[in-house]
């Protein structure tokens, strides 16, 4: 048996957390995965996993071996990608992960033309507002909302990402128009729940050299901005959201800006990839595509 195959199987098993899930990813039987790991353990003379009926966890020796093997596999994959991508950088499979609203309102409308221009590219797209583990979940590229503290990652900000505060004409006719952020205490504010922390996002404003912060209060909170958008359009309250989310509603007159004299400040949005992948032509070109989309936000 090729030892590299057993090592690859071991790495996938460690990432998956059990043999059954790893078997599905590798299109093998669970027993084949278990036997591959057993062969490695016999060859190395150490136990790589603690085993239970439902899951596997790495031993101390397993942690050390996993870190080295995973980096080695990444280096090999990147070397192949660079050679193959020198002449055809857009061929092959790429896994992308982006926030739900960015995927729905920005990426999806542009994705058809992008794929049409690069027919050799196979995209697997995941939509989530949480910060994914790029390595464990095997994403090549992601767009992340908020700060990216992981030093293993390269984060390239989308400079045009901006927020706007809006409400429906019916709501403003009924409740009045706020003149300053301090007036928001007398209004129903639709609250966004940050998936990573479970906390509500503060609303931030800037005018001149002054910064204002408002903790939104209202009867509804959601971790999906599309639900908050629909409620705001129906007259349910004031919403602060990315401009690309509310732009169609503003153009149609379903929503109007409020507090226009104040600049609404939101969390940063960044294109993110592993440092180990930054030299890949495919990764660079895909990142440039996402950044170009961001310029039009």
C-alpha positions in Angstrom: 0.0 0.0 0.0 1.3 3.5 -0.9 2.3 5.1 2.4 1.2 8.5 1.1 -2.3 7.2 0.6 -2.4 6.1 4.3 -1.1 9.5 5.4 -3.7 11.3 3.4 -6.4 9.1 4.9 -5.1 9.7 8.4 -5.2 13.5 7.8 -8.8 13.4 6.5 -9.9 11.2 9.5 -8.3 13.7 11.9 -10.1 16.6 10.2 -13.4 14.8 10.1 -13.4 13.6 13.7 -14.6 10.0 12.9 -13.9 7.3 10.4 -17.4 7.2 9.0 -17.4 10.9 8.0 -13.8 10.6 6.6 -14.9 7.5 4.6 -17.7 9.5 3.0 -15.3 12.3 2.1 -12.8 9.9 0.6 -15.4 7.6 -1.0 -14.1 4.6 0.9 -15.6 2.2 3.4 -15.1 3.0 7.2 -13.2 -0.2 7.5 -10.7 0.9 4.8 -10.1 4.1 6.6 -9.6 2.3 9.9 -7.2 -0.2 8.4 -5.2 2.6 6.8 -4.8 4.3 10.2 -3.9 1.0 11.8 -1.2 0.4 9.2 0.3 3.8 10.0 0.2 3.2 13.8 1.9 -0.2 13.3 4.6 1.3 11.1 5.3 4.2 13.5 4.9 2.2 16.7 2.6 4.8 18.3 -1.1 5.2 18.8 -2.4 8.2 16.7 -6.0 8.3 17.9 -8.1 7.7 21.0 -11.1 5.8 19.7 -14.7 5.7 21.0 -17.8 4.4 19.2 -18.8 7.9 18.1 -15.6 9.8 17.6 -11.8 9.8 17.4 -9.5 12.3 19.0 -5.8 12.7 18.3 -3.2 11.5 20.9 -0.2 13.7 21.7 1.8 11.8 19.1 -1.1 12.0 16.7 -1.3 15.8 17.1 2.4 16.2 16.2 2.2 13.8 13.3 -1.0 15.5 12.0 0.5 19.0 12.0 3.5 17.8 10.0 1.5 15.7 7.6 -1.2 18.4 7.0 1.5 21.0 6.2 3.2 18.6 3.9 0.0 17.9 2.0 -0.7 21.6 1.7 2.8 22.2 0.3 2.4 19.4 -2.2 -1.0 20.6 -3.3 0.2 24.2 -3.7 3.3 23.0 -5.7 1.0 21.1 -8.0 -1.4 24.1 -8.2 1.4 26.5 -9.1 2.7 24.2 -11.9 -0.7 23.4 -13.3 -1.9 27.0 -12.8 1.0 28.7 -14.6 -0.8 28.2 -17.9 -4.3 27.4 -16.8 -4.9 29.0 -13.4 -8.7 28.7 -13.6 -8.9 25.0 -14.0 -9.8 22.7 -11.1 -11.9 22.8 -8.0 -12.2 25.6 -5.5 -14.1 25.8 -2.2 -15.4 29.3 -1.3 -17.1 30.4 1.8 -18.8 33.9 2.1 -21.3 35.6 4.4 -25.0 34.9 3.6 -25.9 38.4 2.5 -22.7 38.8 0.5 -23.3 35.6 -1.3 -27.0 36.4 -1.9 -26.8 40.0 -3.0 -23.2 40.3 -4.5 -21.6 37.1 -5.4 -24.5 35.0 -6.8 -25.6 37.6 -9.4 -22.0 37.8 -10.7 -21.1 34.1 -10.5 -22.8 32.9 -13.7 -20.7 35.3 -15.9 -17.6 34.4 -13.9 -18.0 30.7 -14.4 -19.0 31.2 -18.0 -15.7 32.9 -18.6 -13.7 30.2 -16.9 -15.4 26.8 -17.9 -12.6 24.7 -16.4 -13.3 25.9 -12.8 -15.5 23.9 -10.4 -16.9 26.0 -7.5 -18.3 24.7 -4.3 -19.9 27.7 -2.5 -20.9 27.7 1.2 -22.9 30.6 2.8 -22.4 31.3 6.5 -21.8 34.3 8.7 -19.6 32.4 11.1 -15.8 32.4 10.9 -14.9 29.0 9.4 -11.7 27.1 10.1 -10.1 27.4 6.7 -7.8 24.4 7.2 -10.1 21.9 8.9 -13.0 22.7 6.6 -10.7 22.8 3.5 -11.8 26.2 2.1 -9.5 27.7 -0.4 -10.9 31.2 0.0 -13.4 33.0 2.2 -15.0 36.4 2.7 -15.2 37.1 6.5 -17.1 39.7 8.4 -15.3 41.4 11.3 -11.8 41.1 12.5 -9.7 38.1 11.4 -7.4 37.3 14.3 -5.9 34.1 13.0 -2.2 34.8 12.2 -2.2 31.9 9.7 -4.5 33.8 7.4 -4.0 36.6 4.9 -6.9 39.2 5.1 -7.4 41.7 2.3 -10.1 44.2 3.2 -12.9 45.3 0.9 -12.5 49.1 1.2 -15.9 50.0 -0.4 -17.9 48.0 2.2 -20.3 50.5 3.7 -23.4 50.5 5.9 -26.5 52.6 5.7 -29.4 53.2 8.2 -32.9 53.0 6.6 -36.6 52.7 7.4 -39.8 52.5 5.4 -41.8 55.7 4.6 -44.8 54.2 6.5 -42.7 53.7 9.6 -41.3 57.2 9.5 -44.7 58.7 8.9 -46.0 56.8 12.0 -43.1 57.3 14.3 -41.3 60.3 13.1 -37.8 60.8 11.6 -34.8 60.7 13.9 -32.5 63.7 13.6 -29.5 62.3 15.6 -28.3 58.8 16.8 -29.5 59.8 20.3 -33.1 59.9 18.9 -32.9 56.2 18.2 -33.8 55.4 21.8 -37.4 56.4 20.9 -37.6 54.1 17.9 -37.9 50.4 17.2 -34.5 49.2 15.9 -34.1 45.8 14.2 -31.2 44.0 15.8 -28.6 41.8 14.0 -27.2 38.9 16.1 -23.5 38.2 15.3 -23.2 34.5 14.7 -19.6 34.1 16.1 -20.4 35.7 19.4 -24.2 35.6 19.8 -24.1 39.3 20.7 -26.0 42.1 19.2 -24.1 44.4 16.9 -23.8 48.0 18.1 -24.8 50.7 15.6 -21.8 53.1 15.0 -22.0 56.6 13.4 -19.4 59.2 12.6 -19.8 62.9 11.8 -16.9 65.2 11.5 -14.5 64.1 14.2 -17.2 62.8 16.5 -18.2 59.1 16.9 -21.6 57.9 18.2 -22.5 54.5 19.4 -26.1 53.2 19.8 -27.1 49.8 21.3 -30.3 48.9 19.3 -33.4 48.1 21.2 -36.4 46.4 19.7 -38.7 43.3 20.0 -37.0 41.4 17.1 -33.4 40.1 16.6 -32.2 37.8 13.9 -28.9 36.4 12.5 -30.3 36.7 8.9 -30.3 40.3 7.6 -32.8 39.3 4.8 -35.4 38.7 7.5 -34.7 42.1 9.1 -34.9 43.7 5.7 -38.3 42.3 5.0 -39.6 43.5 8.4 -38.2 47.0 7.8 -39.8 47.2 4.4 -43.1 46.2 6.1 -42.8 49.1 8.5 -41.5 47.1 11.4 -38.5 49.4 12.4 -35.2 51.0 11.5 -32.5 48.9 10.1 -28.7 49.4 9.7 -27.2 47.0 7.1 -24.7 46.8 4.3 -25.5 49.1 1.4 -25.6 46.2 -1.0 -28.4 44.6 1.0 -30.7 47.6 1.0 -29.8 49.2 -2.4 -32.7 47.6 -4.4 -35.2 48.6 -1.7 -33.8 52.2 -1.7 -34.0 52.3 -5.5 -37.6 51.1 -5.4 -38.7 53.5 -2.7 -39.6 50.7 -0.2 -37.0 52.1 2.1 -35.4 55.6 2.6 -32.2 56.6 4.3 -32.3 58.1 7.8 -29.6 60.0 9.7 -27.9 60.8 6.3 -25.8 63.5 8.0 -24.1 60.7 9.9 -21.9 58.1 8.3 -23.0 54.6 9.4 -20.0 52.4 10.3 -20.1 48.6 10.0 -17.8 45.6 10.6 -15.0 45.2 8.1 -15.3 42.7 5.3 -12.2 40.9 4.1 -11.1 38.3 1.5 -9.3 35.7 3.4 -7.0 32.7 2.5 -4.3 30.7 4.2 -0.7 32.1 4.0 0.4 28.8 2.7 -1.9 29.3 -0.4 -1.0 32.9 -1.1 1.4 32.0 -4.0 -1.3 30.0 -5.8 -2.2 31.6 -9.1 -5.8 30.3 -8.7 -6.1 31.7 -5.2 -4.7 35.1 -6.2 -7.0 35.4 -9.2 -10.1 34.4 -7.3 -9.2 36.8 -4.5 -8.8 39.6 -7.1 -12.2 38.7 -8.5 -13.9 39.0 -5.1 -12.1 42.3 -4.4 -13.2 43.7 -7.7 -16.8 42.8 -6.7 -16.2 44.6 -3.5 -15.2 47.8 -5.3 -18.7 47.9 -6.7 -20.5 47.6 -3.3 
